[in-house]
Amino acid sequence: MSRKQLVWLLPLAFLVVISSCDGGAGCSGCSCMDGGMEPIPGGFPTEYLVENAAQARLTPHAITFLETNVDSLIAMFMPDGLDFPIDPTTQNIALVGDVDICHPSGCLAHAEILSADIVPTPPDTLHMVTQVRFWIEGTMPLDIHFGLLCICWADCECGVTFDTAASGVPYNTLALDVTFSVDPISGYTAIDVGGAEIVDDIEDGDISITNRNFCGIAVCNIANWLKGMLIDQMIAPLIDTLDETMAEVTCMTCGDTGCPTGSTCSGTDPGDSCIWDSTGECVPMLLGMESRMDVGSLMAAFSPGAEGTVDLAVVAGGYAEVTSDAVNLGIVGGLEPLEHSACVAIGPVPCEGDGDCASSFTCQQIDGEAEGIFDCLRCGAGCPAGSTESEKCLPDGPDDEDYNPTATCIDDATGECVRISYCVDGSGVLQASGPPPLGPVPISTALRSDTFTHCVFCDTDDECGGGFTCSDRGVCTDAGGACQTVTEDVMAVVGISETFLRRALYGFVDSGAACLEILPGLIPQLNTALFNLAAAPSLDNVVWGSQPMAMALKPEVSYHATPGIEMDRLSSPDVFVGDDPLMQIQLNNLEIDMYAWVEETYSRFETVSMDLTIGVGLEVRDNMITPVLRDPVVRDVHVTNVDLLEDDTEMLETLFGGIIELAMGFLPPLDPIEIPELEGFVLNVPDGGLAHVNDAGEDFLTMYAMLDFAPSGGGGSPGPSVETDVEILESFVPPVDEAIGTAAQYARCEKPEFLARFTASGGSLDGRPYEYRYRVDGSWWSDWSRNQTALISRRAFVFQGRHDLEVQARIARDWRTEDPTPAVVELLVDGLGPDVAFQRNRNALDVLVSDLVSPAELIDVFYQIAGSDAWQRLEPPYSVDLSGFGDGDVVIEIEAVDEAGNVTTGEYSIRGRPPGTDDPSACGSCAITGEGGRSPLAGLVLVLLALAALHLGASRRGGGR
């Protein structure tokens, strides 16, 4: 058995909740190896820690589990027992002489723990009592030199055998204490393991002394009175081994990067301990992690220029309490940027009076529009007396989508919005806000529960109680949508506070990690032609043609704690811990610079500010918690540099909501968070084990878990996966109204919709149903549902083009059976017909077709002589042979059909021979008619003018038009 394995056995009740790594200087053993992490020189600055950032509990059920399964635990942690050396020693005993023990090369003793009891002892100790069998490998040499009892000229050579199982009770009892305290300097939790002792006597029959030479015959056979000394020699190394091992894990080692600020390494070896300069005590081992993280590298694949570095700490600290049957632990945490990023704006401070402002600043009303900030009070916290919500601000329930959290308060007397004041100095400079407060977070009594309540999960209605049925999401619900609940025992509880999450998100954004650049061409649907078609033709005055676009995101950080002003609407970024999804991340005043290729360079053509809220769901699989981004909500959009769109807020919210959805599809997936595994010992999070707890004025993201042993066959390995299929039953794509744009059409519910049917096969069902989820363009996954049909519409459909629908199936609630190759089907969003133009080349009429979605070679082109009703297909390159039409006037009718079935018709009039033939009297003319406002023209000059007009029209409607 290794010493590190012994470490986990003794303080297991604590370490299972915190981490599976032992700490070094400035960083834990598992946090500094890769992934852009490195130690923090001098450690995390303690003044920026959030006290009680997270709170944990190991319940009585866990203590009982550990005691009940001690045999399995011992076999897991110490399959070969505990070996420890007995070094050669010499003692001089009066009347006996010099006694050599284990000369010349030492001896090896062995210990095997047979059972153990964990006794929580208030206020701070886990008293551990173990039954241990000791024995010496082989025979231990014991030599007596020239003492009075040695009657030979040679040494008296004896041999000693020892085994606690040799007689009577086959073990002895070893007791030790694991004591928790809070280090007064760092505030981190310290563990002291001490008091190790054998609490009962070794039986006389367990030790035997015999002679190994003639001179030892008399002495060795009468040397039982030496047994006490020998026992001390054998037990002392065991106790020393335990003490040394505990010293290794209770004190921070110097490592390769040195010790925290205020401490010094006790030696020159990285394995030496860090010692506090002020007290001379060792620095407690980190029970958790401290790391410097390059968070910009997380976004490198999506935005190569992303930068940002933060210091992160999540360490046991603040409090550690042992009750008569459980352990409660505080966890301090912090996430601070290494430096403020220049790309991140800092918001101003709102106020109700001068007392809310710093010195030299006063509370004033300002022109918020000119300053680019909020100046109307949002109604999220309710409107003050004498004012009314401009529209419904809060939902009536979890499924209510008919509300606007950015609605404002309107003064009943004036009809104007209730204005917010800000802190301004004499020069008109706004006071910059600071980060969210550090707490402390109140200690939650709700997180000290030994049970948890969750919805009843089901496969059939038979598994639900009276009045409840099994819903499409596999939950027993009643007619009102409320779920049936059940309460179960839990072994471990960990709650992460919203205060810490808010501070951590602020630091992440402030570091610049959210300053992203979406490179040209990364999102295929995002080009100037499709953007113009979605936004409205008025933008043709700014950008034209079909060129790739780029975007740059610039977030804002601000925090406001002014009473009476709705903090949640003014603070940015912000985190809300809720029920569905479990978390929401809000970015207010997020600015996006839009770039287009103009005159051989990328030029910014508009700046957009918005409020963006993104849901974050959490999935548990294979001992991993995986964050999953959910439906983004875009609110309160304002555009500068292009005033033509500023008033159409609803259209802008739809337009940029679609852009955000498309961008989400190209974000790298969020890395899963591994739940620590302790040498095969695991925490299992059951269905419903990730939840929201509100207590003591604080919201907590909470994990309930059970202790278990990792299956020897690797229980997290995938099971037999299923195969998924998808079929589009119906599709509706409204014709494009070019006068207002597709975003405005979508906002008034003229939006593309697709009815899809899902099927699955394979896997081992055992009577369990399949369930499905889907996503569009690689963005967020829908919830799992057993419904085999879905009406699919996304704001991304405001952009005409090809959108991918991805569908994944699995056996209900069994992540191991998820289809590793989801079914993919193309959704063709195209509500605009092809563009048709003509070019006369002597005896040929070339038909020029183009489309924003379909390539020219996939457009079907037909022609006929007007009135003949005899359509003929043209093959690329589309050209009509005019040589057989003679000198008469002929009208050629053209019909172009794109992949979506949109039809554009046109006419070309031929009068007489074409110009340049051998008939000097010939004159040629044509007329083009068709959809899209094309007008008949006469004469060659008018033909040229028509082509020029068509080119201008094309530039205003998109590439090739």
Helices and strands as residue ranges (DSSP letters): H 3-9, H 12-18, E 37-38, G 46-48, E 50-58, H 60-68, H 70-77, E 82-86, E 89-93, E 97-101, E 107-121, E 125-136, E 140-145, E 156-162, E 172-182, E 189-198, G 204-206, E 207-211, H 216-221, G 223-226, H 227-250, E 263-265, E 274-276, E 288-294, G 295-299, E 309-322, E 327-337, E 345-346, E 350-351, G 354-356, E 362-365, H 368-371, E 387-389, E 409-411, E 421-424, G 446-448, E 451-455, G 461-463, E 469-470, E 476-477, E 485-489, E 492-497, H 498-510, E 517-518, H 528-535, G 537-541, E 549-554, E 556-557, H 567-570, E 574-577, E 583-598, E 601-621, E 624-640, G 643-645, H 649-664, E 673-674, E 681-684, E 690-695, E 698-709, E 723-732, H 742-747, E 753-761, E 770-776, E 789-792, G 795-798, E 801-811, G 815-817, E 823-829, E 835-841, E 844-850, G 856-858, E 860-865, E 872-874, E 879-881, G 883-885, E 890-897, E 903-910, E 928-930, H 939-957
